[in-house]
Amino acid sequence: MYKRTIGSFTLATALFVVLLTSAVLTRAAGTPTGQFIVQATVNLSCSVKATTNINFGTIQSPIVASEAIPGSVTVDCPGALFWVFLGKGRGVGATFAQRKMTSSSNPTETLIYSLYMDAQGTTVWGDGSDGSGNDGDSGLTLPRTFSFWGIIAGGQAPAAGSYQDTIVVTVSF
């Protein structure tokens, strides 16, 4: 009976080793896979970084003609083709060619001026309609500063006072 117990123990040990080895090999033999999604949403962001005001200073009435006063708009629009538009202003009946500053003391009094893309006053800066021009960029050189010039039309005889207008700058991309 002694020999039989040792033989059963040896057989049981050998069987355990075989099962353990086959379990390890079976576990290492598979190649499980999985997947996941990578995504992003990109929004273009453009902004008007800076503007300079146009101040014609003190002028005498009647106006013969004014000098071209420079102004600028700085735009940051990375990676996008964009255009810069200058509005007509808030003066009643204003157009791109004849913007109107309004008297602070008498809203019926106006002073006609315009904003040009060049100091010679050849191209009115607007939105591209009604004979006006506009400017833009590819968005690769940023920020980008655009210059313009304000000129008061000659031949006017405005009443004494302080005149002002507000221009909206629009960036389209």
C-alpha positions in Angstrom: 0.0 0.0 0.0 2.9 2.3 0.6 4.1 2.1 -3.1 0.7 2.8 -4.3 0.3 6.0 -2.4 3.6 7.3 -3.7 2.7 6.5 -7.2 -0.7 8.3 -6.9 1.1 11.3 -5.5 3.7 11.3 -8.3 0.9 10.9 -10.9 -1.1 13.7 -9.3 1.9 16.0 -9.3 2.7 15.3 -12.9 -0.9 15.9 -13.9 -0.9 19.2 -12.0 2.3 20.4 -13.8 0.8 19.5 -17.2 -2.4 21.4 -16.5 -0.6 24.4 -15.2 1.7 24.6 -18.2 -1.1 24.2 -20.7 -3.1 26.9 -18.9 -0.2 29.4 -19.2 0.4 28.6 -22.9 -3.3 28.9 -23.7 -3.5 32.3 -22.0 -0.5 33.7 -23.9 -1.6 32.4 -27.3 -4.5 34.9 -27.8 -4.2 38.4 -29.3 -7.2 40.5 -28.1 -7.9 43.8 -29.8 -9.9 46.9 -29.1 -10.6 50.3 -30.5 -11.3 53.9 -29.5 -12.2 57.2 -31.2 -10.0 60.3 -31.4 -11.8 63.5 -32.5 -11.5 67.3 -32.2 -13.6 70.3 -33.2 -11.7 73.3 -34.5 -13.3 76.8 -34.6 -11.6 79.7 -36.3 -11.4 82.8 -34.1 -10.9 86.2 -35.6 -10.7 89.5 -33.7 -10.1 93.2 -34.2 -7.1 93.8 -32.0 -6.7 97.5 -32.3 -8.1 100.6 -34.0 -6.9 104.2 -34.2 -9.3 107.1 -34.1 -9.3 109.8 -36.8 -9.0 113.4 -35.4 -9.2 116.2 -37.9 -8.5 118.7 -35.2 -9.8 122.3 -35.5 -10.8 123.3 -39.0 -12.1 126.6 -40.4 -15.5 126.9 -42.1 -16.0 127.1 -45.0 -13.9 124.1 -45.7 -11.7 124.2 -48.8 -10.3 120.7 -48.4 -8.7 118.7 -45.6 -5.5 116.8 -45.4 -5.6 113.0 -45.3 -5.5 111.9 -41.7 -4.2 108.3 -41.2 -5.9 105.6 -39.1 -5.5 101.8 -38.8 -7.2 98.6 -37.9 -5.3 95.6 -36.6 -6.9 92.2 -37.2 -5.9 88.7 -35.9 -7.5 85.9 -37.9 -5.1 82.9 -37.7 -5.3 80.4 -40.6 -8.3 81.9 -42.3 -8.9 83.9 -45.4 -10.6 87.1 -44.2 -11.9 90.5 -45.3 -12.1 93.8 -43.4 -15.2 96.0 -44.0 -15.7 99.6 -42.7 -19.3 100.6 -42.1 -21.0 103.8 -43.4 -21.2 105.3 -39.9 -24.1 106.5 -37.8 -24.9 109.8 -39.6 -28.4 109.9 -41.0 -28.3 109.2 -44.8 -24.5 108.3 -44.8 -23.0 106.4 -47.6 -19.5 105.0 -48.0 -18.6 107.9 -50.3 -20.2 110.5 -48.0 -20.1 109.5 -44.4 -21.5 112.1 -42.0 -20.2 113.3 -38.6 -23.1 114.7 -36.6 -22.9 117.9 -34.5 -23.0 117.2 -30.7 -25.1 120.4 -30.2 -27.4 120.1 -33.2 -28.1 116.7 -34.6 -29.4 118.2 -37.9 -25.9 119.6 -38.6 -23.5 117.2 -40.3 -20.0 117.3 -41.7 -19.3 115.1 -44.7 -16.1 113.0 -44.8 -15.0 109.7 -46.1 -12.5 106.9 -45.4 -10.1 105.9 -48.2 -7.8 102.9 -48.7 -5.1 105.4 -49.9 -3.9 108.9 -48.9 -4.8 110.2 -52.4 -8.5 109.4 -51.9 -9.0 107.2 -54.9 -10.8 104.2 -53.3 -13.4 104.5 -50.6 -13.2 101.8 -48.0 -16.5 100.1 -47.3 -17.8 96.6 -47.8 -17.2 96.2 -51.5 -20.7 97.4 -52.5 -21.7 100.8 -54.0 -18.3 101.4 -55.6 -16.4 100.9 -52.3 -13.4 98.6 -51.8 -12.3 96.4 -48.9 -9.1 94.6 -47.9 -8.2 91.3 -46.5 -5.5 88.7 -46.0 -4.8 85.0 -46.0 -4.4 84.8 -42.3 -0.8 83.6 -42.5 0.9 86.8 -41.5 -0.6 87.8 -38.2 -1.6 90.1 -36.7 -2.2 92.3 -39.7 -2.6 96.1 -39.7 -4.6 97.8 -42.4 -4.1 101.5 -42.9 -6.8 104.0 -44.1 -7.1 107.7 -44.5 -9.9 110.1 -43.5 -10.6 113.2 -45.7 -13.2 115.9 -45.1 -14.9 116.9 -48.3 -14.2 120.6 -49.4 -17.0 123.0 -50.2 -18.8 122.6 -46.9 -19.8 125.4 -44.6 -20.7 123.6 -41.4 -21.9 125.5 -38.3 -19.4 125.9 -35.5 -19.3 123.0 -33.0 -17.9 119.6 -32.3 -18.7 116.7 -34.8 -18.4 113.0 -34.4 -19.2 109.7 -36.0 -18.7 106.0 -35.1 -17.5 103.4 -37.7 -18.1 99.7 -37.2 -15.3 97.4 -38.3 -16.5 94.0 -39.5 -14.2 91.0 -40.1 -15.7 88.4 -42.4 -14.0 84.9 -42.6 
